[in-house]
Amino acid sequence: MENIPAQPQSLFDTAISWTSEPRLAFESFISSPTYRDSSRAKTLAPIDRPMLASSAKVYRAMFNKYLTFLEAKNKAFVAANEHDAEQFLVSALARSSADTQMRYARMLERAYRRAMEVGAIAYNPAAEVINLHNMKTPARHVPEDVSSEQVRRILQWLGQHIELQLSFESKLLEMDDAKERKRQMLVHDGASFGGLRPWRIARALAAASLSLGAGLRSAEIVKMTVNQVRYDADAGPHERFRIDIPAAATVKISRNHNTKLDAAAARGLQAWWEFRTMRMSSMLADPKNVVMFPAGKNGERLDAGTLFVNLKPVAKLAMAQGVVDDTTLWILTGGATALRRAYIVSGLRRGEHPELMTQRLGHWEDRSMRRYIEALPDLAGERRPRAHAKSGT
């Protein structure tokens, strides 16, 4: 039976475009629901949720690297065979991790699959390579076990250093002599952070507290505004902060949700909150700017990829002071992913119900939470009662 080409999703989603303008065809493809639905995920994202700009940038770079490889061989995208795809995935990416190789393989498999669907090619060379080498997506990493007490100790230490840095920043702001400010910076322990202003160090620590104390992703933190934070100064540490996270602020598999902050993180975030809402307005070009963690005095957002670059010296200091050891250092050196995973594991360890954790994290389904439970042997066999979550938890 003759295959009937699929209906094009856009002007460039055609056999002609995949043949003559593969970059434009791929750009159109990753911007369409067709790409989203070609994923192996069981839960589809809402139809009106486009791919994050940062993710699209990564995919474009990956696809362009493959096309550049083919161009050096005088091969077109649609003319490549499984030997070309194999040479790229296995040889050209030989120094890459198995996870990276598989990401490229899956991306190319989906691109070639779409080119087949619109009639540009007759078979999928990337799929052939995946089958030939039995390439499988590595199991998602579940971190080493971590207790709620270990996380509490790290959060309290972060809070103390947020207060320390902001106290020194306030002192600098009161100095009129630029030379004296510079001299004070040299003697302050901020010098060990590459000469960063104390408020920038505190910003990284406060962002880490949000990820470790509330499970927030980098994208959610950098897009956060002060209007998303509900602060009650009279409430206890457990209820002092509640944070609203719109679906548009995070990955496509998330949804609107709100979460609360671990009590151990309240002290540090309160220090940042008071500095951001009371002192920082006068430092910014626009005093009405509402970005919670501004990149600089212009009030622009931070880049998610650089949010935690300043945590490496923080981790060294925490190690030297005995706050973390070889078994917990990963929490402060693995970026937002490690911080968020530590939040999940420690939450489960202290008895938080998986359904409530799923809601607070903004997941559409509990598949991810089950993965954590199964990785913790003494939790995997437990039969937990169904959570009776209040609306909006």
C-alpha atoms as a printed R data frame, in Angstrom:
    type eleno elety resid chain resno      x      y      z
1   ATOM     1    CA   MET     A     1  0.000  0.000  0.000
2   ATOM     2    CA   GLU     A     2  1.428  3.361 -1.016
3   ATOM     3    CA   ASN     A     3  2.308  5.735  1.829
4   ATOM     4    CA   ILE     A     4  0.415  9.013  1.689
5   ATOM     5    CA   PRO     A     5  2.524 12.001  2.807
6   ATOM     6    CA   ALA     A     6  1.351 13.660  6.010
7   ATOM     7    CA   GLN     A     7 -0.316 17.031  5.887
8   ATOM     8    CA   PRO     A     8  2.250 19.836  6.318
9   ATOM     9    CA   GLN     A     9  2.044 21.761  9.592
10  ATOM    10    CA   SER     A    10  3.557 24.923  8.115
11  ATOM    11    CA   LEU     A    11  4.987 26.463  4.960
12  ATOM    12    CA   PHE     A    12  8.355 24.779  5.583
13  ATOM    13    CA   ASP     A    13  7.016 21.414  6.741
14  ATOM    14    CA   THR     A    14  7.228 19.879  3.278
15  ATOM    15    CA   ALA     A    15  9.354 17.399  1.353
16  ATOM    16    CA   ILE     A    16 10.832 20.276 -0.656
17  ATOM    17    CA   SER     A    17 11.896 22.162  2.481
18  ATOM    18    CA   TRP     A    18 13.450 19.111  4.136
19  ATOM    19    CA   THR     A    19 15.394 18.582  0.895
20  ATOM    20    CA   SER     A    20 16.533 22.120  0.106
21  ATOM    21    CA   GLU     A    21 16.211 24.015  3.404
22  ATOM    22    CA   PRO     A    22 16.554 21.473  6.215
23  ATOM    23    CA   ARG     A    23 17.419 24.116  8.811
24  ATOM    24    CA   LEU     A    24 14.184 25.980  8.140
25  ATOM    25    CA   ALA     A    25 12.251 22.716  8.048
26  ATOM    26    CA   PHE     A    26 13.693 21.664 11.396
27  ATOM    27    CA   GLU     A    27 12.997 25.081 12.909
28  ATOM    28    CA   SER     A    28  9.385 24.779 11.809
29  ATOM    29    CA   PHE     A    29  9.201 21.206 13.096
30  ATOM    30    CA   ILE     A    30 10.395 21.906 16.660
31  ATOM    31    CA   SER     A    31  7.975 24.846 16.875
32  ATOM    32    CA   SER     A    32  4.986 22.669 16.032
33  ATOM    33    CA   PRO     A    33  2.735 20.341 18.060
34  ATOM    34    CA   THR     A    34  3.994 17.557 15.795
35  ATOM    35    CA   TYR     A    35  7.413 17.646 17.445
36  ATOM    36    CA   ARG     A    36  5.923 17.690 20.916
37  ATOM    37    CA   ASP     A    37  3.718 14.704 20.113
38  ATOM    38    CA   SER     A    38  6.658 12.770 18.632
39  ATOM    39    CA   SER     A    39  8.131 12.508 22.122
40  ATOM    40    CA   ARG     A    40  7.942  9.264 24.013
41  ATOM    41    CA   ALA     A    41  6.376 10.981 27.004
42  ATOM    42    CA   LYS     A    42  3.066  9.465 28.001
43  ATOM    43    CA   THR     A    43  1.576 12.796 29.015
44  ATOM    44    CA   LEU     A    44  1.222 15.397 26.280
45  ATOM    45    CA   ALA     A    45  1.831 19.020 27.089
46  ATOM    46    CA   PRO     A    46 -1.048 21.476 26.721
47  ATOM    47    CA   ILE     A    47 -1.540 22.275 23.048
48  ATOM    48    CA   ASP     A    48 -0.883 25.988 23.540
49  ATOM    49    CA   ARG     A    49  2.497 25.465 25.222
50  ATOM    50    CA   PRO     A    50  5.401 26.172 22.845
51  ATOM    51    CA   MET     A    51  8.882 24.805 23.385
52  ATOM    52    CA   LEU     A    52 10.989 26.940 25.693
53  ATOM    53    CA   ALA     A    53 13.264 29.310 23.780
54  ATOM    54    CA   SER     A    54 16.296 27.924 25.629
55  ATOM    55    CA   SER     A    55 15.390 24.352 24.633
56  ATOM    56    CA   ALA     A    56 14.799 25.363 21.004
57  ATOM    57    CA   LYS     A    57 18.226 27.036 20.961
58  ATOM    58    CA   VAL     A    58 19.867 23.799 22.128
59  ATOM    59    CA   TYR     A    59 18.023 21.685 19.534
60  ATOM    60    CA   ARG     A    60 18.951 24.101 16.734
61  ATOM    61    CA   ALA     A    61 22.609 23.935 17.727
62  ATOM    62    CA   MET     A    62 22.510 20.125 17.814
63  ATOM    63    CA   PHE     A    63 20.829 19.880 14.423
64  ATOM    64    CA   ASN     A    64 23.198 22.438 12.920
65  ATOM    65    CA   LYS     A    65 26.173 20.432 14.169
66  ATOM    66    CA   TYR     A    66 24.861 17.401 12.318
67  ATOM    67    CA   LEU     A    67 24.243 19.368  9.117
68  ATOM    68    CA   THR     A    68 27.743 20.863  9.306
69  ATOM    69    CA   PHE     A    69 29.123 17.325  9.618
70  ATOM    70    CA   LEU     A    70 27.178 16.261  6.512
71  ATOM    71    CA   GLU     A    71 28.204 19.345  4.552
72  ATOM    72    CA   ALA     A    72 31.861 18.450  5.143
73  ATOM    73    CA   LYS     A    73 31.055 15.131  3.448
74  ATOM    74    CA   ASN     A    74 29.131 16.874  0.638
75  ATOM    75    CA   LYS     A    75 25.980 15.134  1.782
76  ATOM    76    CA   ALA     A    76 22.497 16.595  2.026
77  ATOM    77    CA   PHE     A    77 20.266 15.838  5.009
78  ATOM    78    CA   VAL     A    78 17.887 13.720  2.932
79  ATOM    79    CA   ALA     A    79 20.761 11.920  1.153
80  ATOM    80    CA   ALA     A    80 22.461 10.706  4.326
81  ATOM    81    CA   ASN     A    81 22.345  6.987  5.029
82  ATOM    82    CA   GLU     A    82 22.796  4.927  8.187
83  ATOM    83    CA   HIS     A    83 26.590  4.894  7.682
84  ATOM    84    CA   ASP     A    84 26.678  8.702  7.752
85  ATOM    85    CA   ALA     A    85 24.427  8.840 10.821
86  ATOM    86    CA   GLU     A    86 26.531  6.143 12.500
87  ATOM    87    CA   GLN     A    87 29.770  7.984 11.784
88  ATOM    88    CA   PHE     A    88 28.326 11.129 13.347
89  ATOM    89    CA   LEU     A    89 26.699  9.527 16.390
90  ATOM    90    CA   VAL     A    90 29.400  6.996 17.211
91  ATOM    91    CA   SER     A    91 32.620  8.536 15.878
92  ATOM    92    CA   ALA     A    92 32.178 12.315 15.756
93  ATOM    93    CA   LEU     A    93 30.546 12.247 19.198
94  ATOM    94    CA   ALA     A    94 32.955  9.636 20.576
95  ATOM    95    CA   ARG     A    95 34.105 11.912 23.382
96  ATOM    96    CA   SER     A    96 30.546 12.699 24.424
97  ATOM    97    CA   SER     A    97 28.692 10.817 27.123
98  ATOM    98    CA   ALA     A    98 26.260  8.040 26.257
99  ATOM    99    CA   ASP     A    99 23.469 10.339 27.416
100 ATOM   100    CA   THR     A   100 24.562 13.083 24.975
101 ATOM   101    CA   GLN     A   101 24.896 10.614 22.112
102 ATOM   102    CA   MET     A   102 21.399  9.343 22.791
103 ATOM   103    CA   ARG     A   103 19.975 12.852 22.867
104 ATOM   104    CA   TYR     A   104 21.420 13.471 19.410
105 ATOM   105    CA   ALA     A   105 20.166 10.100 18.201
106 ATOM   106    CA   ARG     A   106 16.635 10.734 19.439
107 ATOM   107    CA   MET     A   107 16.618 14.242 17.932
108 ATOM   108    CA   LEU     A   108 17.767 12.954 14.543
109 ATOM   109    CA   GLU     A   109 15.363 10.006 14.673
110 ATOM   110    CA   ARG     A   110 12.456 12.397 15.179
111 ATOM   111    CA   ALA     A   111 13.660 14.757 12.439
112 ATOM   112    CA   TYR     A   112 14.100 11.932  9.913
113 ATOM   113    CA   ARG     A   113 10.780 10.442 10.954
114 ATOM   114    CA   ARG     A   114  9.064 13.720 10.114
115 ATOM   115    CA   ALA     A   115 10.929 13.935  6.791
116 ATOM   116    CA   MET     A   116  9.588 10.454  6.022
117 ATOM   117    CA   GLU     A   117  6.059 11.454  6.987
118 ATOM   118    CA   VAL     A   118  6.024 14.335  4.494
119 ATOM   119    CA   GLY     A   119  7.553 12.183  1.765
120 ATOM   120    CA   ALA     A   120 11.099 13.567  1.632
121 ATOM   121    CA   ILE     A   121 12.836 10.244  2.342
122 ATOM   122    CA   ALA     A   122 11.976  6.546  2.271
123 ATOM   123    CA   TYR     A   123 13.616  5.351  5.478
124 ATOM   124    CA   ASN     A   124 15.046  6.618  8.777
125 ATOM   125    CA   PRO     A   125 18.869  6.318  8.993
126 ATOM   126    CA   ALA     A   126 19.006  7.442 12.630
127 ATOM   127    CA   ALA     A   127 16.543  4.723 13.641
128 ATOM   128    CA   GLU     A   128 18.730  2.176 11.872
129 ATOM   129    CA   VAL     A   129 21.768  3.268 13.930
130 ATOM   130    CA   ILE     A   130 19.797  3.193 17.182
131 ATOM   131    CA   ASN     A   131 18.702 -0.380 16.455
132 ATOM   132    CA   LEU     A   132 22.134 -1.478 15.214
133 ATOM   133    CA   HIS     A   133 23.936 -0.295 18.335
134 ATOM   134    CA   ASN     A   134 21.045 -1.066 20.677
135 ATOM   135    CA   MET     A   135 21.195  2.520 21.896
136 ATOM   136    CA   LYS     A   136 18.969  3.105 24.870
137 ATOM   137    CA   THR     A   137 18.196  6.191 26.843
138 ATOM   138    CA   PRO     A   138 20.196  5.922 30.046
139 ATOM   139    CA   ALA     A   139 18.051  5.642 33.145
140 ATOM   140    CA   ARG     A   140 17.436  9.047 34.640
141 ATOM   141    CA   HIS     A   141 19.756  9.704 37.524
142 ATOM   142    CA   VAL     A   142 18.224  9.484 40.958
143 ATOM   143    CA   PRO     A   143 20.587 11.038 43.491
144 ATOM   144    CA   GLU     A   144 22.156  9.369 46.422
145 ATOM   145    CA   ASP     A   145 19.988  9.187 49.471
146 ATOM   146    CA   VAL     A   146 19.861 12.340 51.560
147 ATOM   147    CA   SER     A   147 18.066 12.905 54.822
148 ATOM   148    CA   SER     A   148 15.841 15.814 55.756
149 ATOM   149    CA   GLU     A   149 18.310 16.629 58.529
150 ATOM   150    CA   GLN     A   150 21.173 16.979 56.041
151 ATOM   151    CA   VAL     A   151 19.098 19.283 53.846
152 ATOM   152    CA   ARG     A   152 17.971 21.291 56.867
153 ATOM   153    CA   ARG     A   153 21.593 21.839 57.884
154 ATOM   154    CA   ILE     A   154 22.528 23.067 54.390
155 ATOM   155    CA   LEU     A   155 19.512 25.400 54.225
156 ATOM   156    CA   GLN     A   156 20.314 26.914 57.602
157 ATOM   157    CA   TRP     A   157 23.932 27.446 56.580
158 ATOM   158    CA   LEU     A   158 22.835 29.095 53.318
159 ATOM   159    CA   GLY     A   159 20.535 31.374 55.305
160 ATOM   160    CA   GLN     A   160 23.328 32.457 57.630
161 ATOM   161    CA   HIS     A   161 25.551 33.351 54.690
162 ATOM   162    CA   ILE     A   162 22.771 35.209 52.881
163 ATOM   163    CA   GLU     A   163 22.413 37.394 55.972
164 ATOM   164    CA   LEU     A   164 26.191 37.815 56.210
165 ATOM   165    CA   GLN     A   165 26.568 38.887 52.579
166 ATOM   166    CA   LEU     A   166 23.610 41.264 52.633
167 ATOM   167    CA   SER     A   167 24.739 42.823 55.878
168 ATOM   168    CA   PHE     A   168 28.083 43.601 54.274
169 ATOM   169    CA   GLU     A   169 26.368 44.866 51.094
170 ATOM   170    CA   SER     A   170 24.336 47.289 53.187
171 ATOM   171    CA   LYS     A   171 27.571 48.511 54.742
172 ATOM   172    CA   LEU     A   172 29.087 49.090 51.293
173 ATOM   173    CA   LEU     A   173 26.036 51.028 50.133
174 ATOM   174    CA   GLU     A   174 26.525 53.483 52.978
175 ATOM   175    CA   MET     A   175 30.117 54.241 51.922
176 ATOM   176    CA   ASP     A   176 30.721 57.289 49.756
177 ATOM   177    CA   ASP     A   177 34.408 56.580 49.121
178 ATOM   178    CA   ALA     A   178 34.840 54.177 46.188
179 ATOM   179    CA   LYS     A   179 38.421 53.347 47.219
180 ATOM   180    CA   GLU     A   180 37.300 52.446 50.695
181 ATOM   181    CA   ARG     A   181 34.577 50.206 49.268
182 ATOM   182    CA   LYS     A   182 37.187 48.427 47.161
183 ATOM   183    CA   ARG     A   183 39.486 48.021 50.158
184 ATOM   184    CA   GLN     A   184 36.671 46.577 52.231
185 ATOM   185    CA   MET     A   185 35.853 44.158 49.414
186 ATOM   186    CA   LEU     A   186 39.422 42.865 49.439
187 ATOM   187    CA   VAL     A   187 39.382 42.067 53.148
188 ATOM   188    CA   HIS     A   188 35.860 40.669 53.097
189 ATOM   189    CA   ASP     A   189 35.463 36.950 52.397
190 ATOM   190    CA   GLY     A   190 33.679 37.972 49.201
191 ATOM   191    CA   ALA     A   191 37.171 38.189 47.670
192 ATOM   192    CA   SER     A   192 37.163 34.387 47.525
193 ATOM   193    CA   PHE     A   193 34.203 34.654 45.153
194 ATOM   194    CA   GLY     A   194 36.190 36.418 42.444
195 ATOM   195    CA   GLY     A   195 35.480 39.901 43.719
196 ATOM   196    CA   LEU     A   196 31.711 39.636 43.287
197 ATOM   197    CA   ARG     A   197 29.597 42.149 45.118
198 ATOM   198    CA   PRO     A   198 28.054 40.589 48.242
199 ATOM   199    CA   TRP     A   199 24.508 41.015 46.939
200 ATOM   200    CA   ARG     A   200 25.354 38.869 43.902
201 ATOM   201    CA   ILE     A   201 26.671 36.116 46.156
202 ATOM   202    CA   ALA     A   202 23.533 36.386 48.299
203 ATOM   203    CA   ARG     A   203 21.410 36.168 45.148
204 ATOM   204    CA   ALA     A   204 22.969 32.815 44.225
205 ATOM   205    CA   LEU     A   205 22.526 31.538 47.781
206 ATOM   206    CA   ALA     A   206 18.888 32.671 47.927
207 ATOM   207    CA   ALA     A   207 18.149 31.056 44.559
208 ATOM   208    CA   ALA     A   208 19.741 27.841 45.823
209 ATOM   209    CA   SER     A   209 17.558 28.023 48.925
210 ATOM   210    CA   LEU     A   210 14.462 28.243 46.729
211 ATOM   211    CA   SER     A   211 15.489 25.207 44.725
212 ATOM   212    CA   LEU     A   212 16.562 23.142 47.740
213 ATOM   213    CA   GLY     A   213 13.791 24.424 50.006
214 ATOM   214    CA   ALA     A   214 10.874 24.481 47.553
215 ATOM   215    CA   GLY     A   215 11.947 22.332 44.590
216 ATOM   216    CA   LEU     A   216 11.923 25.166 42.042
217 ATOM   217    CA   ARG     A   217 13.546 24.793 38.621
218 ATOM   218    CA   SER     A   218 16.058 27.278 37.223
219 ATOM   219    CA   ALA     A   219 13.492 28.555 34.699
220 ATOM   220    CA   GLU     A   220 10.985 29.185 37.486
221 ATOM   221    CA   ILE     A   221 13.545 31.083 39.570
222 ATOM   222    CA   VAL     A   222 14.926 33.370 36.862
223 ATOM   223    CA   LYS     A   223 11.418 34.320 35.710
224 ATOM   224    CA   MET     A   224 10.113 34.921 39.206
225 ATOM   225    CA   THR     A   225  8.778 38.335 40.174
226 ATOM   226    CA   VAL     A   226  8.185 39.739 43.635
227 ATOM   227    CA   ASN     A   227  4.458 39.582 42.864
228 ATOM   228    CA   GLN     A   228  4.575 35.783 42.868
229 ATOM   229    CA   VAL     A   229  5.773 35.667 46.454
230 ATOM   230    CA   ARG     A   230  3.239 35.793 49.267
231 ATOM   231    CA   TYR     A   231  5.056 36.816 52.417
232 ATOM   232    CA   ASP     A   232  3.483 36.834 55.874
233 ATOM   233    CA   ALA     A   233  5.885 38.271 58.420
234 ATOM   234    CA   ASP     A   234  3.665 37.165 61.314
235 ATOM   235    CA   ALA     A   235  3.429 33.552 60.226
236 ATOM   236    CA   GLY     A   236  5.675 30.789 61.474
237 ATOM   237    CA   PRO     A   237  8.633 29.587 59.374
238 ATOM   238    CA   HIS     A   238  6.525 26.851 57.740
239 ATOM   239    CA   GLU     A   239  3.944 29.323 56.398
240 ATOM   240    CA   ARG     A   240  5.937 32.526 56.024
241 ATOM   241    CA   PHE     A   241  6.417 32.165 52.265
242 ATOM   242    CA   ARG     A   242  4.127 30.776 49.587
243 ATOM   243    CA   ILE     A   243  5.100 31.031 45.938
244 ATOM   244    CA   ASP     A   244  2.832 31.012 42.895
245 ATOM   245    CA   ILE     A   245  4.358 29.443 39.785
246 ATOM   246    CA   PRO     A   246  2.564 29.981 36.461
247 ATOM   247    CA   ALA     A   247  2.908 27.229 33.863
248 ATOM   248    CA   ALA     A   248  4.473 29.711 31.430
249 ATOM   249    CA   ALA     A   249  7.433 30.114 33.796
250 ATOM   250    CA   THR     A   250  8.614 26.553 33.511
251 ATOM   251    CA   VAL     A   251  8.965 23.526 31.278
252 ATOM   252    CA   LYS     A   252  6.184 22.373 28.984
253 ATOM   253    CA   ILE     A   253  5.310 19.402 31.193
254 ATOM   254    CA   SER     A   254  4.474 21.575 34.185
255 ATOM   255    CA   ARG     A   255  1.262 23.338 35.166
256 ATOM   256    CA   ASN     A   256  0.155 26.276 37.272
257 ATOM   257    CA   HIS     A   257  0.937 25.504 40.892
258 ATOM   258    CA   ASN     A   258  1.956 27.041 44.172
259 ATOM   259    CA   THR     A   259  4.341 25.796 46.773
260 ATOM   260    CA   LYS     A   260  5.610 26.662 50.186
261 ATOM   261    CA   LEU     A   261  9.138 27.012 51.471
262 ATOM   262    CA   ASP     A   262 10.846 24.630 53.862
263 ATOM   263    CA   ALA     A   263 10.989 26.217 57.307
264 ATOM   264    CA   ALA     A   264 14.792 25.936 57.366
265 ATOM   265    CA   ALA     A   265 15.013 28.176 54.276
266 ATOM   266    CA   ALA     A   266 12.744 30.910 55.633
267 ATOM   267    CA   ARG     A   267 15.476 32.854 57.423
268 ATOM   268    CA   GLY     A   268 17.670 33.224 54.349
269 ATOM   269    CA   LEU     A   269 14.868 34.014 51.939
270 ATOM   270    CA   GLN     A   270 13.448 36.579 54.343
271 ATOM   271    CA   ALA     A   271 16.796 38.359 54.356
272 ATOM   272    CA   TRP     A   272 16.847 38.393 50.542
273 ATOM   273    CA   TRP     A   273 13.178 39.424 50.349
274 ATOM   274    CA   GLU     A   274 13.710 42.405 52.639
275 ATOM   275    CA   PHE     A   275 16.849 43.469 50.773
276 ATOM   276    CA   ARG     A   276 15.153 43.058 47.368
277 ATOM   277    CA   THR     A   277 11.987 44.953 48.287
278 ATOM   278    CA   MET     A   278 13.503 47.613 50.544
279 ATOM   279    CA   ARG     A   279 17.096 48.278 49.511
280 ATOM   280    CA   MET     A   280 17.538 47.076 45.960
281 ATOM   281    CA   SER     A   281 14.902 49.330 44.403
282 ATOM   282    CA   SER     A   282 17.233 52.305 44.839
283 ATOM   283    CA   MET     A   283 20.062 50.357 43.131
284 ATOM   284    CA   LEU     A   284 18.072 49.560 39.984
285 ATOM   285    CA   ALA     A   285 17.655 51.796 36.948
286 ATOM   286    CA   ASP     A   286 13.891 51.324 37.242
287 ATOM   287    CA   PRO     A   287 12.786 51.313 40.896
288 ATOM   288    CA   LYS     A   288  9.514 49.666 39.850
289 ATOM   289    CA   ASN     A   289 11.303 46.610 38.429
290 ATOM   290    CA   VAL     A   290  9.779 43.428 39.904
291 ATOM   291    CA   VAL     A   291 12.296 40.728 38.856
292 ATOM   292    CA   MET     A   292 13.012 38.757 42.019
293 ATOM   293    CA   PHE     A   293 16.623 37.951 41.096
294 ATOM   294    CA   PRO     A   294 17.808 40.669 38.681
295 ATOM   295    CA   ALA     A   295 21.011 40.092 36.735
296 ATOM   296    CA   GLY     A   296 22.247 43.638 37.239
297 ATOM   297    CA   LYS     A   297 21.262 47.224 37.805
298 ATOM   298    CA   ASN     A   298 19.216 47.296 34.604
299 ATOM   299    CA   GLY     A   299 16.896 44.737 36.186
300 ATOM   300    CA   GLU     A   300 17.123 42.176 33.379
301 ATOM   301    CA   ARG     A   301 16.547 38.503 34.052
302 ATOM   302    CA   LEU     A   302 19.398 36.134 34.733
303 ATOM   303    CA   ASP     A   303 20.162 33.404 32.243
304 ATOM   304    CA   ALA     A   304 19.052 30.050 33.652
305 ATOM   305    CA   GLY     A   305 22.330 28.496 32.525
306 ATOM   306    CA   THR     A   306 24.392 30.823 34.719
307 ATOM   307    CA   LEU     A   307 22.105 30.966 37.742
308 ATOM   308    CA   PHE     A   308 24.259 28.735 39.924
309 ATOM   309    CA   VAL     A   309 27.752 29.272 38.499
310 ATOM   310    CA   ASN     A   310 28.717 31.054 41.726
311 ATOM   311    CA   LEU     A   311 27.853 28.037 43.854
312 ATOM   312    CA   LYS     A   312 31.164 26.248 43.246
313 ATOM   313    CA   PRO     A   313 33.153 28.444 45.670
314 ATOM   314    CA   VAL     A   314 30.158 28.256 48.024
315 ATOM   315    CA   ALA     A   315 30.382 24.460 47.922
316 ATOM   316    CA   LYS     A   316 34.101 24.596 48.747
317 ATOM   317    CA   LEU     A   317 33.387 26.824 51.745
318 ATOM   318    CA   ALA     A   318 30.560 24.543 52.892
319 ATOM   319    CA   MET     A   319 32.893 21.556 52.601
320 ATOM   320    CA   ALA     A   320 35.628 23.314 54.587
321 ATOM   321    CA   GLN     A   321 33.168 24.195 57.334
322 ATOM   322    CA   GLY     A   322 31.783 20.665 57.565
323 ATOM   323    CA   VAL     A   323 28.292 21.512 56.304
324 ATOM   324    CA   VAL     A   324 28.603 18.989 53.464
325 ATOM   325    CA   ASP     A   325 30.917 16.031 52.966
326 ATOM   326    CA   ASP     A   326 31.835 13.714 50.112
327 ATOM   327    CA   THR     A   327 28.383 12.120 50.211
328 ATOM   328    CA   THR     A   328 26.406 15.380 50.064
329 ATOM   329    CA   LEU     A   329 28.704 17.712 48.108
330 ATOM   330    CA   TRP     A   330 26.710 16.914 44.925
331 ATOM   331    CA   ILE     A   331 23.804 18.934 46.280
332 ATOM   332    CA   LEU     A   332 25.742 22.193 45.903
333 ATOM   333    CA   THR     A   333 27.729 21.322 42.787
334 ATOM   334    CA   GLY     A   334 25.023 19.851 40.531
335 ATOM   335    CA   GLY     A   335 23.034 23.016 39.866
336 ATOM   336    CA   ALA     A   336 19.265 23.312 40.110
337 ATOM   337    CA   THR     A   337 18.747 19.668 39.140
338 ATOM   338    CA   ALA     A   338 20.711 18.387 42.133
339 ATOM   339    CA   LEU     A   339 19.101 20.892 44.498
340 ATOM   340    CA   ARG     A   340 15.624 19.939 43.313
341 ATOM   341    CA   ARG     A   341 16.334 16.211 43.558
342 ATOM   342    CA   ALA     A   342 17.652 16.628 47.087
343 ATOM   343    CA   TYR     A   343 14.438 18.495 47.946
344 ATOM   344    CA   ILE     A   344 12.348 15.593 46.635
345 ATOM   345    CA   VAL     A   345 14.314 12.810 48.321
346 ATOM   346    CA   SER     A   346 14.519 14.603 51.675
347 ATOM   347    CA   GLY     A   347 10.808 15.410 51.493
348 ATOM   348    CA   LEU     A   348  9.943 11.766 50.967
349 ATOM   349    CA   ARG     A   349 12.332 10.835 53.762
350 ATOM   350    CA   ARG     A   350 10.543 13.042 56.273
351 ATOM   351    CA   GLY     A   351  7.177 11.560 55.329
352 ATOM   352    CA   GLU     A   352  5.772 14.008 52.776
353 ATOM   353    CA   HIS     A   353  3.090 12.273 50.719
354 ATOM   354    CA   PRO     A   354  4.110 11.700 47.068
355 ATOM   355    CA   GLU     A   355  0.843 13.176 45.769
356 ATOM   356    CA   LEU     A   356  1.394 16.402 47.689
357 ATOM   357    CA   MET     A   357  4.988 16.561 46.441
358 ATOM   358    CA   THR     A   358  3.735 16.047 42.879
359 ATOM   359    CA   GLN     A   359  1.316 18.970 43.247
360 ATOM   360    CA   ARG     A   360  3.913 21.287 44.760
361 ATOM   361    CA   LEU     A   361  6.364 20.490 41.977
362 ATOM   362    CA   GLY     A   362  3.756 21.212 39.312
363 ATOM   363    CA   HIS     A   363  3.884 17.770 37.678
364 ATOM   364    CA   TRP     A   364  0.986 16.592 35.542
365 ATOM   365    CA   GLU     A   365  1.412 13.017 36.713
366 ATOM   366    CA   ASP     A   366  3.169 11.071 39.466
367 ATOM   367    CA   ARG     A   367  5.462  9.116 37.133
368 ATOM   368    CA   SER     A   368  8.542 11.067 38.235
369 ATOM   369    CA   MET     A   369  7.722 10.656 41.908
370 ATOM   370    CA   ARG     A   370  7.357  6.902 41.510
371 ATOM   371    CA   ARG     A   371 10.886  6.804 40.126
372 ATOM   372    CA   TYR     A   372 12.224  8.309 43.345
373 ATOM   373    CA   ILE     A   373 10.207  5.991 45.557
374 ATOM   374    CA   GLU     A   374 11.379  2.930 43.638
375 ATOM   375    CA   ALA     A   375 15.001  4.084 44.039
376 ATOM   376    CA   LEU     A   376 14.613  4.225 47.825
377 ATOM   377    CA   PRO     A   377 14.181  0.573 48.837
378 ATOM   378    CA   ASP     A   378 12.612  1.157 52.239
379 ATOM   379    CA   LEU     A   379 10.028  3.507 50.701
380 ATOM   380    CA   ALA     A   380  9.244  1.419 47.622
381 ATOM   381    CA   GLY     A   381  7.427 -1.224 49.627
382 ATOM   382    CA   GLU     A   382  5.367  1.157 51.709
383 ATOM   383    CA   ARG     A   383  1.657  1.406 51.121
384 ATOM   384    CA   ARG     A   384  0.880  5.030 51.709
385 ATOM   385    CA   PRO     A   385 -2.699  6.219 52.220
386 ATOM   386    CA   ARG     A   386 -4.075  8.530 49.592
387 ATOM   387    CA   ALA     A   387 -3.326 12.155 50.346
388 ATOM   388    CA   HIS     A   388 -6.209 14.483 51.061
389 ATOM   389    CA   ALA     A   389 -4.751 17.613 49.498
390 ATOM   390    CA   LYS     A   390 -6.410 20.945 49.948
391 ATOM   391    CA   SER     A   391 -7.204 22.880 46.825
392 ATOM   392    CA   GLY     A   392 -4.273 24.946 45.622
393 ATOM   393    CA   THR     A   393 -1.640 23.049 47.589
